[in-house]
């Protein structure tokens, strides 16, 4: 049988997703961004959030949680309306809403002590820190290391040429972040075969065209070297992380 407290949490999240995406017209978003707190659409939107939260909560005598969600949603959306539109601000906005929903749910269900114990168990969990350290390492230190290891080939490509490497600005960096993140995730999930699919997919997109000049050939080789280094480092770290995780039960 499903845990009723967990069902309440997912109903609250569903209310938020419906109010913030499905039931919020584009013109409301534009108005909030241009008029900020003076925009009546901000209050319309917060009203929809409160109403949906109340309906999804299905507790007609309890209004404190819907009011709390309304108040925090108003504050976060007001903050967001004063910031430029970007992926980072979107993530902060949605994370803020979810944290407030989670906080309200914890106090509504009386799970504050259990939540505190859970957070403490995470804080002292070796597995969490092994995984977290692994992701941080593959994203930033390994990205810097790959850039250093391939620097001489990048300089060779740009030496004596008025053209820089073709492609979108910082696209290679973000591709590297994404592929290392995915590879580590596959290894932690013991899905090694999926890594081969990732390599094949990237090869198709990267090298499906003709190499008509010496520069094209050198650029393709430079990208291939960077890709293989990125993959090799991520796989090695992932295998090391899995090995450490497997040691934990024996240590406990």
N, C-alpha and C positions, 0 to 999 in steps of 0.2 A: 504493500500500500504506500502511496506517495506521501512524503512528509508535508503536512499542511503548511508549515512555516515556509518551506522552500517554494511551494506553489504561490504563496502570497508574494514572495520576492519576484518571481517571474511574471506575475500579473502586474506588479508595479513597473517592472522594466518594459513590459509590453505596452502599458499605458504611455510611458515616456516615448517609446519609439513611434507609436501612432501619432502622438501629439506633435512631436518634433519633426517628423518627416512626412507622414501621409496626410495629416490634417493641418499642415502649415503651408499656406500658399506662398509662392515666390514673392508676391507683392508685399506680404507681411515682412518677410526677411529684408527686402530692400528698404521698406519704410523704417524698420528698426535700425538699420545701419545708417540711414541718412538723418533720422530725427531723434535717435537714441531714446531717452526716457520720455520724451514728449510724444512719441509715436503711440497712438491708440492701439495699433496692432500688437504692441508688446503686451498690453493688458488683455487683449482678446486671446492671445496665445497662452498667457499664464492662466486665464480662466479655463481654457480648454484642457490644459494640463491638470488643473485642480479637479475638474469635473470627471475626467477619465480616471484619475487616480482614485477618486471617491467611488466610482462605479466598479473599477477593477478590485478595489479593496474588499467590497461586498460586506462592509461592516457599517450599517446605516447609522449607528449611534456614535461612531468614532469619526471626528472631523479634524483632530489635531494633526494626524499624519498627512492628509491632503493639504492642510494649511501650511505645514512645514515644507512639503514638496513645492507648493506654489511660491512660498517666500524665497526659498533657495534657488528655484528655477528663475525667478524674476531677477535676483541679484546676479546670477551667472550670465543670463542673457543680456542684462544691462552692461556688464563688463565686456562681453563679446561684441556688443554693438559699437563700442568705442575702439575696437582693434581692427586692423586690416584683415581682410579675408585671406586665410592661409591654412595649409594643412595642419601646422602646429597649433594654431589657435582653435581649429576645429577639434583636434584631439583633446586639448585642455578643456574645452567647453563640455564635450561629451563625458570625459573622465570625471569632471566636477559634478555633473548631473548624476552619474552612476554612484559616485561616492556618497552623495547626499541621500540618494534612494537607499543605499545600503545602510547608512547610519540610521535613517528613519525606520527602516525595517527591523534593525537590531533592537532598537528601543521599543518598537511596537510589539514585537514578539517576546520581549524579555530575555533576549539571548546575549545581553551585554557581557555577562561573566564567561559564557562559552566562547564568544567572539574574542575576548581578551586572552583566554587560554589558547585559542587557536593561533592568534597572532604571535604569542610567545613561543609556541611550538615551532612556528615557521622561522622565527628569529634564531632559534637554536637548532635548526634542522641542517645537518651537514649536506644532505642531498640538495636542498634549495641553493645553498651557497656554491656548491659544485656547478650546478646548472647555470646559475646567474653569472658566475665568473666565466664560464665557458662562452656564454652569449656576448658578454662585454668584450672578451678577448677576440672573438672572431670578427666582431664588428669594427672595433677601432684599432687596437694594436696591430692586428693582422693586416688591416687595410693600409696602415702606415708602412708596415714591413714590406708588403707587396710593392708599394710605390717606390720604396728605396731599392728593392732588388731589381726592378725593371727600369730604373731611372736612366741607366746608361743607354738602353735601347730607345727610350723616348727621346733622349738628347741626340742620338744618332739619326733618328727620323727627322727631327727638327733642324739639325745642323745643315746649314747651307740652303735651307728652304724657306721661302717666304710664307708658306702655308703651315698652319699648325695641324695637329691631328684632327681629322674630320669627325663629325658627330655632334650630338647635343652636349651642351655645357654640363659638366659633372655627371653625365650619364654613366660613364664607366665606374665612377665611385659608387653610385647608387646601385648599379648592377652588382658590383662586388659585395656591397652590404647585403643585398637580398639573397644572392646565391650562397654566401657563407652562412647566413641565418637559416636558410632552407636546408642546407647540407647538414648542419649541426642538429636541426630538428629531426631530419630523417634518421640520422644515426642514433639519437636518443630514443626514437621510436622503433629502432631495429628494422628500418626499411631501406636496406642498402641498395636493393634493386632500383628504387626510385632515383637514386643518385645517377645511375646510368642513363635513365630517361632524361634527367636534367642536362647532363652533358650532351646527349644527342640533340635535344631541343635547342640548346644554345649554339651548337655547331651549325645546325640548319639555318638559324637566323643570322649568325655572324658571317658564315663563309659560303653562303649559297651563290654569291655573285662571282663574276670572273675577276681574276687577278691580272689585269692588263698591263701593269707597269711594275717596275722594280719597287717603287714606293708602296704600291698596293700590296705587294708580296711582303715587304718588310712590316707594314702596318698589321697585316693579318698575323704574321709570326709574333709580333709584339703583343697583340691581344691574346693569342693562344698561350704564350708564355705566362702572361699575367693570370689568365684563367686557370691554367694547370697549377701554378703556385698557390692561388687562392683555394682551389679545390684540395690540394694536397695538405695544406696547413689546416684547413677546416676538418678534413677527415682524420688527420692525426690527432687533433685536439678532441674530436668527438669520440674516437676510440679510447683515448685516455680518460675522458670523463665517464664513459660507460664502465671502464675498468674500475675506477674509483667508486662509482655507485654500487657496483657488484660487491665491493669489499665491505660496504657499510653494515650489512646484516651480521657478518662475521665479527666486526668490531663491536657491535652492540651486544 
